Amino acid sequence: MSEYADAEDRIEDSAEIINGEKFLVFSIMGKSYCFPSRLIGEIALFDAVYPLPLMPSYVLGIVNRYSTPYALFDTGLLLHKNPCPRKKVLIFKEEIDRVAFLIDDITAIANIQNHEISAIKKKSDSDEFADGINASFKWNDNDVFVLDVNKIINRVSEELL
């Protein structure tokens, strides 16, 4: 009987993923943000950063993970104009780019159904990195903002040119 219940739970879990997505929810400066968990390669404790010259203030430098360099972005500076406490680093899968984001802490992995996610419309006078937020959802009585890593990387690339 318990084998049947386990199989039923697995079917329900896969149905949730088909109709939604798993998000890694984390905090930055007291607010909740997330990325789709499928994009995250690793979560690490903050370690040594090797500074890069002539970079915007929010690019702290390079972090080395298993002999692979990743550009480390300070999400506090990107989103709130204040440095993020140096606690944890989200490292993206190399298919995305060799980038990492400094965050306060991990909150959870949340299964969110598609109908629970609301797109955010951009204002023409919005903050330059506000376009890196493309949706939101309610989770545990908090608003969670879905970040778009590709839009953030494109914005940084434009500034460097």
N, C-alpha and C positions, 0 to 999 in steps of 0.2 A: 504494500500500500504506500509506503514512504517513497519508493522508487517512482511511482506514478506521480506523487505530489512534487517531487524534485523535477521530473520531466515537464510537468505543467508550469512550474515556476520558470524554467528555462525558456519555454515557449512564450510566456508572458513577458520576460525580459527582452527577448528578441523582437517581440511585437512593439515594445516601447521604443527600441532603437530604430525600428523601421518608421515609426510615426513621429519620431523626434530625434534628439541627439543628446549625447553626454557632453557636459561642459565641466571644465576644471574651474571652480569658483575660487577667487582669491581676493585679498583686500589690498588696497592701495590708499593710504592716507584716510583710513576709516570708511571708505566706500567699497562696494562690491563690484567686481569685474569678472569677466570670464573669457576663455578661449575654448573652442571645441577641443575636447580632450584628444581627438585623433591627431591634432597638430603638435602636441607636446611630446618631446623626446625624453626629457629628464627634468626632475626638480632637484636642485642642489642647494646646499648652504652657501651663503656668500663667502667667497674666498678671494684670493689675490686678483687684482685687476691691473693690467698693464696699459698705462695711458697711451693715447694716440694724439699726436700733435694736430693742430688746426681742425679740430672737430667741434661741432656744436656742444654746448654744456651738457645736454642730455645723453650724449654718447660718452660713457665713462671710460671706455677703452675696450680691451680684449680680455676675455676669460678663456682659460685653456681647459678643455674637457677631453681627456683621453687623447692628447696630442692634436686636438682639433681646435682652432681659434674661433671664437664667437664674439661678435660685436655686442657689447652690453649696453642696453638702453635703460636709463633711469626713468621709470614710468611716472614717478612723482613729478619730475620736471616736465615730462611730456604732457601730462594730463592736468596737473595742479600748480605748476610753476614753483613747486617746493621739492627739495630732494627727498627721495624715498628712504626710509630707514633701511640700512643694509642688512637684510635678513636672509632672503631666499632668492634664488635665480631660477626662472623658467627658461629652459633651453628647448628651442624648437627643433623639430626634425629637419635634417639637412635638405629634404625635398622642398621645404619652405624657403629657407635661406640660413645662413650661419649667423643667427641672431639669438640673443637672450634678453630677457626682461627682468629687471630688478623689481621685486614685489615685497610687501610686508609679510604676508603669510597665506598659506593655503587654507581655505575654508572647508571645501568638500568637493566631491564629484557629484553632480546633479544630473539626473535624467529628466530632460524637459521635453514635453510634447510640442509639436510644431504649432498647435493652436494657442499655446501659452506665450509664444514669442511675438513681440510687437516690434515692427520696424520703426526706426526713428527717422523722422524727416529732418533734413538739414536746413538751417537758416543761412541766408547769404552772408550774414555778419557773424557767423559762428567762429569760435576759436579754431585756430589752424589745425589742431589735432582732434577737434570734436568730430571731424569726418571719419576718424578711425573707429568711432562707435557707430555700429549700424543697426543695433536692435537692443531690446531689453526684455526682461521678464521678472515676475515676482517670485521670490523664493525665500521661504522662512520669514515672511513679512518684510523683506528688504527688496529694493529695486536692484537688479543685477544688470550691468551693462555689458553687452557682447562686443568685444573688440575685434577689429578686422586687421590682422597682422600685415596683410599685403598692402592695405591702404596706408598704414603707418610707415612701412618700409618705403613705399613710393614717395610719401611726403618727405621723409628724411633724405632720400635720394635727390629729390628736387632741390632741397636746401643746400646740398653739397655741390650742386652744379653751378 
